[in-house]
Amino acid sequence: MMHRSSILALSLMIGGTIHPVLAQTQRYPTPQELESLITPLQSRIATVQNSRPYRNQRTTAEKQRLATLVKAWSTLDPAVAPFLGEWRAIEETKSIYPSRTRGRVCIVQHELPASIRDNGLSLSFGTIANGQIQTEAFSILVRQGDFLGAAFVQNNHPYLYEYGNRGPLKASVDQQIRDRFNQAGCLTGLPK
């Protein structure tokens, strides 16, 4: 079994990014830490927004599907609507689905390489507070224009991992998590 320090070093060597699931401190970033992460993100967006994988290469049909879902949820649960969609980063996606519970979201994360855990697929939950998502994994998801930042604390130091290229949600989730997804009241579209 690989030690956390080895995993962290490997992460730094491979991507230069510290991933939120490794050696995460069991607390949310403070408001001051969050602000210290958002300011650099705002300037970084100008640099990365036209680079792959952040450039929006979605088709017109995909953009319309996302817009339709967000518009519908804007009347059902306006706090959740701005976060809905599949967000992409360099080696992973974070899909934020609505829930039957107002102010709650279901987060399906797919990571590469798939050997990290559970075939790289995980399901977690978050609640909306102050225009942000607080996840059960002690991270805070914030919107900045067309980007989503995942702020977390690792080894008592705050970090932010950014996602862009938001697209529509898949109509169904992987069989591996489908039962848990459904039992938790997660939805792939509008409530019936």
N, C-alpha and C positions, 0 to 999 in steps of 0.2 A: 504494500500500500504506500502510495506516495505521500510524503509529508506536506503540510500546507505551505511551508517555506519553499519546497521544491516546485510545487504547483505555481506559486506566486512568481518565482523566478522564471519558470517556463512560460508563463503568461506574458511576462515582461519581455522575454526574448522573442517570442513569436509575434505578438501584436503590439507590444508597447502599451497595452491597455490593461489595467487591473480590472478584472471582471467582478461584478457585484456578488457572485455566489461564493467566492473564495475568501475565507478568513474574515467574514463580515462581522463587525462589532454589533452587538445586540441593542442598538439604539438608533433612533432616527437622527438625521442631521439637524442641528440646531438652526433657528432662523438665520443666525449670523453665518453659519457654515453654508447654508443653502444660498444665501445672497452672494457669498464669496465664490460659489460655483457658477451661478447664473450669469454674472457679469462677464466672465471670460467666454462663456458659451455664446452670448450675444455677439461678441466680436468674431468668434470662431465660425459661426454660421455663415458669415459672408465668404469665408475661405472655402468651406466644404460644401456649400449648397449646390454647386454645379459639378461636384466630383462624384464619381461612382463610389459607393452605392447610394449616396444621398440625393442625387439628381432624380427628380420625379419623371420616370419613364412609363408611367401608367397610361393605358389606352384611354380614349375618350369614354368608352363603355365602363371601364373600371372606375374612372373618376366620377361618372354619373351614378354608379351603384353606391359608392361611398357617400356622395352628396345626398342621395335619397335617404339612406339610412340615418345619416347625421341630422337631416332636416326632420325626419319623423321622430327621432329620439329627442330633438330639441323641445318638442311639446310634451313628451312623456316624462323626461328626466333631463332637464337642461344642463345640470351640472356634469352629467356623464357624457353627453353628446360630443363635446369637443375632443374627447380622448379616444373615441371609438375608431377602430381601424387596425390595419396591420402596419406596424412601424418597422423599418429595416435599419440594421446597422451593418457593420462590416462582416461579421460572422454569425449573425443571429437575427431573428425577428421576434417582436413582441406584439402579439395580437390582443387588443383590448376589446372584450365583448361586454354587452350590457347584461344586466341581471334583472330578475323579477323583483328584487329588493331595491327600492329607490336609493340612489346614492352609492350603490355598490357596483363594482366591475369584476369581471373574471379575466384573468390574464394568462394567456397561453404563450409560453416562451419556447422557441425552438433554437437550440444552440448548435454550433459546429465547433469542433468535431462532435459527432453524435455519441461518441464513446464517453463523454463527460459524465452523463448520468441519464438513466431512463431513456436511452436512445436520443438524448438531447432535448427531450420534450418534458415540459413541466406545466402544471396548472397551479395558479395561486389566485389570491383575491385581494381586492383593495377597496377602500372607501374614499369618497370625495370629502375633502375638508379644505376650506379656504382656496378653492379653485385648483387643488392639487390632489393627486391620488396618494394615499398612504397605504403601502402594501403590508401584508402580514410578514413580509421578509425584511422589514425595517428599512425600506427604501421609499423615497418620495419621487413621484413622477410629476414633472412640470412641463407645461406647453410653453414653447417660445416660437411663435410664428408657426412655420411648417415643421418644426422639430419638437421632439420629445426628449427630455433629459431624465435619466434615472440617477438620482442622487442617493448616495449611501455612505456609510462610514465603515472603513476597514482599518484595523489596527489603530483605531482612534484618530484616523485622518479622513476627512471628507473627500469623496471623488464623485465624478459625474460621467456617465456613459451616454452618448447621444445617439438618437435614432431619427431617421428622416424618411423620405420617400413613402409617405403614408398612402396606403391603398385600401381597397375594400376587404371586408372580412370573408373568410371562406364560409360556404354554406353549411359545412359540417366540420366537426373536429375529429382528430385521429381516434381510432378505436381504443387505443391505449388509455385515453383519458375521458372518453365519451360518457361513461356511466357516472363518474364523479362530476363531470361538467353538468350533466342533466340533473343529478340529484341536488346540486348546489343552486339550482335555479338559474343557471346561465343560459343565455339565449344567443342564437346566431342571427336573429333578425328582430322583427316586431313581436310583441306578445300576442298570443292567440286567444 
